[in-house]
Amino acid sequence: MMFVHSSVAVLLVAGLRGVVGAVNPPHADQGTCQKTTVAILGGGMAGVAAAQTLSNSSVHDFLILEYRDRIGGRAWHEPFGKDKDGKPYTIEMGCNWVQGLGNPGGPENPVWTLAKKYDLKTHYSNYDNVSTYNEHGYKDYLDLQDEYDVAYEDAEERAGRLLKDNLQDSNTQTGLAMGGWRAKPHDMEAQAIEWWNWDFECCYAPQDSSLVFGVAGSNLTFNTFSEQDNFVIDPRGFSSIIDGMASEFLKKDDPRLRLNTHITDISYTNDGVTVHNADGSCVQADYAIATFSLGVLQNDAVSFEPRLPDWKRESIHKFTMGTYTKIFLQFPETFWPADTEYFLYADPHIRGWYPIFQSLSTPGFIPGSNILFVTVTNELAWRAERQGDDKTKAEIMAVLRSMFPDKKIPEPTAFMFPRWSTEPWSYGSYSNWPASTTLEMHQNLRANLGRLWFAGEATSPTYFGFLHGAWFEGRAAGREIAASLHGCKGRKVPGCRGRKHYELLRGTTPLADYSMVNGWNGNSFYESDPEEE
C-alpha cells in the first residue's frame, strides 16, 4: 500500500469532504444505464477498501454508490452538546473503538495502521477502571468478575477443542456453565457482570451466541493483534480514516463517487449486474460488490432479480444483526467520580437495563465535557427507539439518581442517540454468530452469485462484528474481482473460480442413528393411540 505524508493526506481528505456533502447522482437518460466495470454498492469501510484494492490493482473504472450524503457507513459521527466556547463536541453514533491494536514485531490491526497513518486521536480504554452499583448506590461486587474470568478461560479451551476436532457447537451459555459460571435469574449482580463481559461486546446474550465462533472471533482479534482497545475521540470522527483511504484514489468531485444514491433493485447474471436506483437512474457493470449490512439484506430493502436462491436467503436469515445503542447525555457538571471510566449498574428487575455508563470527562478522553453515555442492546435498544426521547431520558435519570443517591443530579443540557434498527441503510449495528451454525452456512452468506459479490463485516468468518472485518472482506472482494479482470492466468485467487457455496447443508446425525436406540420413532405421528384400539 502506498503511504501518503500526513500533511498531504489532510489536504486530500479536506478535498474529499467537499465531495461528501455536495455531489448528487446524475440522472441517466430514460432506458440508458451508466456503464462501468465494477459497481461498489455502499461507501462504508468494506466498499472503500474494495475500491482502493481495485485501484491498486490498476482497475480504475468503478463506481461507488452510497445511500447517504457521506462515506463511512456505520463509522458515523455527529456534533453534540457544547464546550465552554459554544462549539459542539463530536460523538460516535456507531463504531467507537479500535479493537486489538497489535504488538511490536507482530501483526497489526489494519484499522490501527490507518489510525496512525491519518493521526486519528484515540485513548486507551481501561476496562479494569470500572465501579459497580445497584439500585441502592455503590456496591462492590467485582469478586463476581473473578469468577466469570475463570469460567471464561475454561469456555475458551472448550471452544478451541470443538473447533479443532469438528465437534458439535453449543451456545456460549453452555460453555460458561461447564466452566462453573451460572448467572441465576434472580442474581442481578451476576447478570450485570455477564452483560458487561459478553453482551457489551456481542450485542446478544450468551444463550443467543455461538460458543465456537463467538469465542474464536474474539480470540482471533485479541490474540492475533493485542488485547488493547483504544477509544476514538477525534473531532474529525472515526470515519476520517475512511476519508483518508478514499483520498488516495478519488479526486475532489470525482464522478466515480455517487452519494445520495438509494439502490432499489439489482439484476444479476453470469455476464453482469444491473443496479436500479430510486431516482430512476441505473448502472450496468461487469461486476458488482454488495457491501450492504446484514440488516439491509434481512429486511429486503433491496430487491434481487432473479430472487436469491434458497441457500443464500437461508444464510442471510440464519445470522443475526444486533442493535448496539449508545445514549449520550451532557450535564452542567461532572457529578460522577472524575477518575472512573466505567460505571456498571445492576438493575433489580431487568437484565441489561441501562447497564453500563462511560465517562468522557475522564482524563485522557474529553476532560471538562461533562458527557456520559450509556449503552443498551437489542430488546432494550429497540424499546428506547420506540418510545419518545423524554421517556428514555427520564428512565436514565432515575437510574443515575439511584446510583448516586447522595448527589443532586441536574437535568442534562443535551441528549442524543441513534435509532439503528430503523435506519434504512443499516437496520442494525453489527452481526452476531448464533449457536450451532457451521462455517459452511456462513460461506453461503459470503458466496458470490455470478458476477455479484458480497462483502462487509458480516461476511468475515474470523472478524465478524468488527470494523477490521469489513476492511479484510472489502479487500478480499476487490482482489478476487481484479484477478478475474486480469485473466487469472496462473493465479491461485478465489475470484478466478468464484467463491464456493453449499446447496445442501448436512446434519450432524447419521441417518442410521435415527432409531429407537436414541428414542426416535419416525412413525409415531402416523400410528394410532393404543388406548383407542
C-alpha positions in Angstrom: 0.0 0.0 0.0 1.3 3.4 -0.9 1.6 5.8 2.1 0.9 9.5 1.9 2.6 12.0 4.1 0.1 13.1 6.8 0.0 16.8 5.7 -0.7 15.8 2.1 -3.4 13.4 3.3 -5.1 16.1 5.3 -5.4 18.2 2.2 -6.7 15.3 0.2 -9.2 14.5 2.9 -10.4 18.1 3.1 -10.9 18.0 -0.7 -12.9 14.8 -0.5 -15.1 16.2 2.2 -16.0 18.8 -0.4 -17.4 15.9 -2.3 -19.1 14.3 0.6 -21.8 16.9 1.1 -22.2 18.3 -2.4 -22.4 15.6 -5.1 -25.8 14.3 -6.1 -26.1 11.3 -8.5 -26.7 12.3 -12.1 -30.0 11.0 -13.6 -29.5 8.6 -16.5 -31.4 9.1 -19.8 -34.5 7.0 -19.8 -33.7 3.5 -20.8 -30.0 4.1 -20.6 -27.7 2.9 -17.8 -24.3 4.3 -17.0 -21.7 1.6 -17.7 -18.8 0.7 -15.5 -16.5 -2.3 -15.0 -17.2 -2.6 -11.2 -20.1 -1.2 -9.2 -19.4 -1.0 -5.5 -22.7 -0.8 -3.6 -22.0 1.1 -0.4 -19.4 3.5 0.8 -18.5 2.2 4.2 -15.2 0.5 5.2 -15.8 -2.6 3.0 -16.8 -0.6 -0.1 -13.9 1.9 0.2 -11.4 -0.9 0.9 -12.7 -2.8 -2.2 -12.3 0.4 -4.3 -8.8 1.1 -3.0 -7.8 -2.5 -3.7 -9.2 -2.3 -7.3 -7.3 1.0 -7.8 -4.1 -0.5 -6.5 -4.6 -3.4 -9.0 -4.9 -0.9 -11.9 -8.7 -1.3 -12.1 -9.9 2.4 -12.2 -13.2 2.0 -13.9 -15.6 1.7 -11.0 -18.4 3.5 -9.3 -19.2 3.7 -5.6 -22.9 4.1 -5.0 -23.6 5.3 -1.5 -27.1 5.8 0.1 -26.1 8.6 2.4 -24.6 12.1 1.8 -21.2 10.9 3.1 -18.9 7.9 3.1 -18.1 5.9 6.2 -21.1 3.7 6.7 -21.5 2.7 10.3 -18.5 4.7 11.2 -20.9 7.6 11.8 -20.3 10.7 14.0 -22.5 13.7 14.8 -22.0 17.0 16.7 -23.2 17.0 20.3 -23.5 19.4 23.2 -21.3 22.5 23.6 -17.9 23.3 25.1 -17.2 26.4 27.1 -16.8 28.4 23.9 -20.1 27.2 22.5 -18.6 24.8 20.0 -20.1 21.3 19.7 -18.2 18.1 20.6 -18.0 15.1 18.2 -19.6 11.8 19.3 -19.6 8.5 17.5 -23.0 7.1 16.9 -21.6 3.9 15.5 -18.2 2.1 15.9 -16.1 3.8 18.6 -13.1 1.6 19.4 -10.1 0.4 17.5 -10.1 -3.2 18.9 -6.9 -5.2 19.2 -4.2 -2.8 18.1 -1.1 -5.1 17.6 2.1 -5.8 19.3 5.6 -4.7 18.2 7.0 -7.1 15.8 3.7 -8.9 15.4 0.7 -8.4 13.1 -1.1 -5.1 13.4 -4.8 -4.4 13.1 -5.2 -2.7 9.7 -7.6 -0.2 11.3 -4.9 0.7 13.8 -2.4 1.1 10.9 -4.9 3.5 9.3 -5.5 5.3 12.6 -1.8 6.0 13.0 -1.4 7.0 9.3 -4.2 9.6 9.5 -3.4 10.8 13.0 -6.7 9.6 14.4 -7.0 10.8 18.0 -7.6 7.9 20.4 -7.2 6.9 24.0 -6.6 3.6 25.8 -9.9 2.2 27.1 -9.2 0.6 30.5 -11.9 -2.0 31.2 -10.4 -2.6 34.7 -11.3 1.0 35.6 -14.9 0.1 36.4 -17.1 0.7 39.6 -20.2 -1.3 40.3 -23.6 -0.2 41.5 -27.0 -1.4 42.3 -30.4 0.3 43.0 -29.1 1.4 46.4 -25.9 3.1 45.1 -22.3 2.0 45.1 -21.7 -1.7 45.9 -18.5 -3.6 45.2 -19.4 -7.0 43.5 -16.3 -7.3 41.4 -15.5 -10.6 43.1 -18.0 -11.9 40.6 -15.8 -10.7 37.8 -13.0 -13.1 39.0 -15.5 -16.0 39.0 -16.6 -15.1 35.4 -12.9 -14.9 34.2 -12.2 -18.4 35.5 -15.2 -19.8 33.7 -14.5 -18.0 30.5 -10.9 -19.4 30.4 -12.5 -22.9 30.6 -15.0 -21.9 27.9 -12.2 -20.7 25.6 -10.4 -24.0 25.9 -13.7 -25.9 25.2 -14.4 -23.8 22.2 -10.9 -24.4 20.8 -11.4 -28.2 21.2 -14.8 -28.1 19.5 -13.3 -26.1 16.6 -10.2 -28.2 16.2 -11.9 -31.6 16.4 -15.0 -30.5 14.4 -17.4 -31.3 17.3 -20.9 -30.0 17.8 -21.2 -26.3 18.7 -23.2 -25.1 21.6 -24.1 -21.7 22.8 -21.8 -19.6 25.0 -24.1 -20.0 28.0 -23.4 -23.7 27.9 -19.6 -23.1 27.7 -19.7 -20.8 30.6 -21.9 -23.2 32.7 -19.4 -26.0 32.0 -16.7 -23.7 33.4 -18.7 -23.1 36.5 -20.5 -19.8 35.7 -24.2 -19.9 36.1 -25.8 -16.5 36.5 -29.1 -17.3 38.3 -32.2 -15.4 37.0 -32.6 -13.5 40.3 -28.9 -12.7 40.9 -29.0 -9.4 39.1 -25.4 -8.5 40.1 -24.1 -11.7 38.3 -26.4 -10.9 35.4 -24.8 -7.4 35.2 -21.3 -8.9 35.2 -22.3 -11.3 32.5 -23.8 -8.5 30.4 -20.6 -6.4 30.8 -18.4 -9.2 29.7 -20.4 -10.7 26.8 -23.4 -8.6 25.6 -21.3 -5.4 25.7 -19.1 -6.9 23.0 -21.5 -9.1 21.1 -25.0 -7.3 21.4 -26.6 -10.7 22.1 -26.7 -12.7 25.3 -24.6 -15.8 25.8 -27.6 -18.1 25.2 -28.0 -16.5 21.7 -24.4 -16.7 20.7 -22.2 -19.5 19.3 -19.6 -20.8 21.7 -17.2 -21.9 18.9 -17.3 -18.8 16.7 -18.2 -16.3 19.4 -15.1 -17.2 21.3 -13.0 -17.7 18.2 -13.9 -14.3 16.7 -12.9 -12.6 19.9 -9.7 -14.6 20.2 -8.6 -14.1 16.6 -8.8 -10.3 17.1 -7.2 -10.0 20.5 -4.7 -12.9 20.3 -3.7 -12.1 16.7 -3.3 -8.4 17.3 -3.4 -7.5 21.1 -5.8 -7.1 24.0 -5.6 -3.3 23.9 -8.6 -1.3 22.7 -8.4 2.4 22.0 -11.4 4.7 22.1 -11.8 7.2 19.3 -12.1 10.9 20.5 -11.1 12.6 17.2 -13.2 15.7 16.4 -13.0 14.7 12.7 -14.7 11.4 13.6 -13.7 7.8 13.2 -14.7 7.9 9.5 -11.8 10.3 8.9 -9.6 7.2 8.3 -12.1 6.1 5.6 -12.0 9.6 4.1 -8.2 9.2 4.1 -8.3 5.9 2.3 -10.6 7.3 -0.3 -8.5 10.4 -0.8 -5.7 8.1 -2.2 -7.7 7.2 -5.3 -10.6 9.7 -5.5 -10.1 13.3 -6.6 -12.3 16.2 -5.4 -15.7 16.0 -7.2 -14.7 12.5 -8.6 -17.6 11.3 -10.6 -16.8 7.7 -9.5 -18.4 8.5 -6.1 -22.2 8.9 -6.2 -23.7 9.9 -2.9 -27.4 10.1 -2.1 -28.0 7.1 -4.2 -30.7 4.8 -3.0 -30.4 1.4 -4.6 -33.8 -0.4 -5.0 -33.2 -3.3 -7.4 -30.4 -5.5 -8.6 -30.4 -7.8 -11.6 -27.5 -10.3 -11.9 -26.3 -12.9 -14.3 -23.1 -14.7 -15.1 -22.4 -11.9 -17.6 -23.0 -8.8 -15.5 -25.0 -6.8 -13.0 -27.6 -4.0 -13.4 -28.4 -1.7 -10.5 -31.5 0.4 -10.4 -31.9 3.4 -8.1 -34.8 5.2 -6.6 -34.2 8.3 -8.7 -34.7 6.3 -11.9 -31.1 6.1 -12.8 -29.3 2.8 -13.3 -25.8 1.3 -13.7 -24.7 -1.6 -15.8 -21.5 -3.3 -14.5 -19.4 -6.3 -15.4 -19.1 -7.0 -11.7 -20.7 -5.6 -8.5 -19.8 -5.9 -4.9 -22.8 -5.6 -2.5 -21.5 -4.3 0.9 -25.0 -3.9 2.4 -25.3 -4.7 6.0 -26.8 -7.9 7.1 -29.8 -5.9 8.4 -30.4 -4.4 4.9 -30.4 -7.9 3.4 -32.7 -9.3 6.1 -35.2 -6.5 5.6 -35.5 -7.0 1.8 -34.5 -3.3 1.4 -33.1 -4.2 -2.0 -34.9 -6.5 -4.5 -32.9 -9.1 -6.5 -33.7 -10.5 -9.9 -33.7 -13.4 -10.1 -34.7 -14.0 -6.5 -31.8 -15.0 -4.3 -31.5 -18.8 -4.2 -32.7 -20.7 -1.1 -29.2 -21.4 0.2 -28.3 -17.7 0.1 -31.6 -16.5 1.7 -31.3 -19.1 4.4 -27.8 -17.9 5.3 -29.0 -14.3 5.4 -31.7 -15.1 7.9 -29.7 -17.6 9.9 -27.2 -15.0 11.1 -28.3 -12.2 13.4 -28.0 -8.4 13.3 -27.6 -6.8 16.6 -28.6 -3.3 17.8 -26.0 -1.6 19.9 -27.1 1.8 21.0 -25.1 4.5 22.9 -27.2 7.2 24.5 -25.3 10.4 25.1 -26.0 13.0 27.9 -24.2 16.2 28.6 -24.6 17.8 32.1 -23.7 21.2 33.5 -21.1 19.5 35.7 -19.4 16.2 36.3 -21.2 14.8 39.3 -19.7 11.3 39.0 -16.2 10.2 40.1 -13.9 12.0 37.7 -11.2 9.4 37.5 -13.6 6.4 36.8 -14.1 5.4 33.2 -17.0 2.8 33.5 -19.9 2.5 35.9 -21.7 -0.8 35.9 -25.3 -0.9 37.1 -27.3 -4.0 38.2 -31.0 -3.3 37.9 -33.1 -5.3 40.5 -35.6 -6.4 37.9 -34.4 -6.3 34.3 -31.1 -7.6 32.8 -29.4 -5.0 30.6 -31.5 -2.1 32.0 -29.2 0.9 31.2 -26.3 -1.2 32.5 -23.0 0.5 31.6 -22.2 4.2 31.7 -18.9 5.6 30.3 -17.5 8.9 31.2 -15.9 11.1 28.5 -14.8 13.6 31.3 -12.3 11.1 32.5 -8.7 12.3 32.0 -7.3 11.4 28.6 -10.7 11.4 26.9 -12.6 14.8 26.7 -12.0 16.3 30.2 -14.4 19.1 31.0 -17.0 17.9 28.6 -19.4 16.6 31.3 -20.6 13.9 28.9 -21.8 10.4 29.9 -23.1 7.8 27.6 -25.0 4.6 28.5 -25.1 1.6 26.2 -28.2 -0.7 25.7 -28.5 -3.6 23.3 -31.2 -5.4 21.3 -34.6 -5.6 23.1 -33.9 -2.7 25.3 -32.3 -0.7 22.5 -35.4 -1.4 20.4 -37.6 -0.3 23.3 -35.7 3.0 23.6 -36.1 3.6 19.9 -39.9 3.0 20.0 -40.6 5.4 22.9 -40.1 9.2 22.9 -36.7 10.7 23.9 -38.3 12.2 27.1 -39.3 8.8 28.4 -35.9 7.3 27.7 -34.2 10.3 29.3 -36.4 10.0 32.4 -35.6 6.3 32.8 -31.9 7.0 32.6 -32.1 9.8 35.1 -33.9 7.5 37.5 -31.1 5.0 37.2 -28.4 7.7 37.8 -30.2 9.0 40.8 -30.3 5.6 42.3 -26.7 5.0 41.6 -25.7 8.3 43.2 -28.3 8.8 45.9 -26.2 11.5 47.8 -25.8 13.7 44.7 -28.2 16.4 43.5 -28.2 15.5 39.8 -29.2 18.2 37.4 -31.1 17.6 34.2 -28.9 17.1 31.1 -28.3 20.0 28.8 -28.0 17.8 25.7 -29.4 14.3 24.9 -29.0 12.2 21.7 -29.0 8.6 20.5 -29.3 6.9 17.1 -32.2 4.6 16.1 -30.1 1.9 14.5 -32.8 -0.7 13.8 -34.9 1.8 11.7 -32.0 3.3 9.7 -32.9 2.2 6.1 -29.2 2.0 5.1 -28.2 -0.2 8.1 -31.2 -1.8 10.0 -28.9 -2.6 13.0 -25.3 -2.1 14.2 -23.4 -5.3 13.5 -23.7 -9.0 13.1 -23.5 -11.9 15.5 -23.0 -15.6 15.0 -25.8 -17.7 16.6 -25.2 -21.1 18.1 -24.9 -24.3 16.1 -24.3 -22.6 12.8 -21.5 -24.0 10.7 -18.7 -22.4 8.7 -20.4 -23.8 5.6 -23.6 -21.9 6.4 -21.5 -18.7 6.8 -19.7 -19.4 3.5 -23.1 -19.3 1.8 -23.5 -15.7 3.2 -20.3 -14.6 1.5 -20.5 -16.7 -1.7 -21.0 -14.8 -5.0 -23.9 -15.1 -7.4 -22.5 -15.0 -10.9 -20.9 -11.5 -11.2 -22.5 -10.3 -7.9 -20.1 -10.4 -4.9 -20.8 -9.7 -1.2 -18.5 -8.1 1.4 -18.8 -6.5 4.8 -18.2 -7.2 8.5 -20.9 -9.9 8.5 -19.2 -11.8 5.7 -16.0 -12.1 7.6 -15.8 -15.6 9.2 -12.9 -14.5 11.5 -13.7 -10.9 12.3 -17.5 -10.5 12.0 -18.8 -7.6 14.0 -15.5 -5.7 13.8 -14.6 -2.8 11.6 -11.4 -4.6 10.6 -13.6 -7.5 9.4 -15.2 -5.1 6.9 -11.7 -4.0 5.8 -10.5 -7.5 5.2 -13.6 -8.5 3.3 -13.6 -5.4 1.1 -10.0 -6.1 0.2 -10.7 -9.7 -0.5 -13.6 -9.0 -2.9 -11.5 -6.3 -4.6 -8.6 -8.7 -5.1 -10.8 -11.5 -6.4 -12.6 -9.3 -9.0 -9.3 -7.8 -10.0 -7.9 -11.3 -10.6 -10.8 -12.2 -12.8 -10.4 -9.0 -14.8 -6.7 -9.6 -15.3 -7.4 -13.1 -16.7 -6.5 -15.3 -13.8 -3.7 -16.9 -15.7 -1.5 -18.8 -13.2 -3.3 -17.1 -10.3 -4.3 -19.0 -7.2 -7.0 -16.5 -6.3 -10.6 -17.4 -5.3 -12.0 -14.9 -7.7 -10.8 -16.9 -10.6 -13.1 -19.7 -9.8 -15.8 -17.9 -7.7 -16.5 -18.5 -4.1 -17.7 -21.9 -3.0 -21.2 -22.3 -1.8 -23.2 -25.3 -0.4 -26.6 -26.2 -2.0 -27.3 -28.6 0.8 -26.1 -28.5 4.4 -26.0 -31.9 6.1 -27.0 -32.6 9.7 -24.6 -33.9 12.3 -26.5 -37.2 13.0 -26.1 -40.1 10.5 -29.4 -41.5 9.3 -28.7 -44.9 10.9 -28.8 -43.2 14.3 -32.4 -42.1 13.9 -33.6 -45.2 15.7 -35.4 -46.4 18.8 -31.9 -46.6 20.4 -32.0 -42.8 20.5 -35.7 -42.6 21.3 -36.6 -41.9 17.6 -39.9 -43.3 16.4 -40.4 -41.9 13.0 -43.8 -43.4 12.5 -45.2 -42.2 15.8 -47.2 -39.4 14.1 -49.0 -41.9 12.0 -49.7 -44.6 14.4 -52.9 -44.8 16.3 -53.1 -44.4 20.1 -53.1 -47.9 21.6 -55.7 -46.8 24.1 -58.1 -46.1 21.2 -57.8 -49.6 19.8 
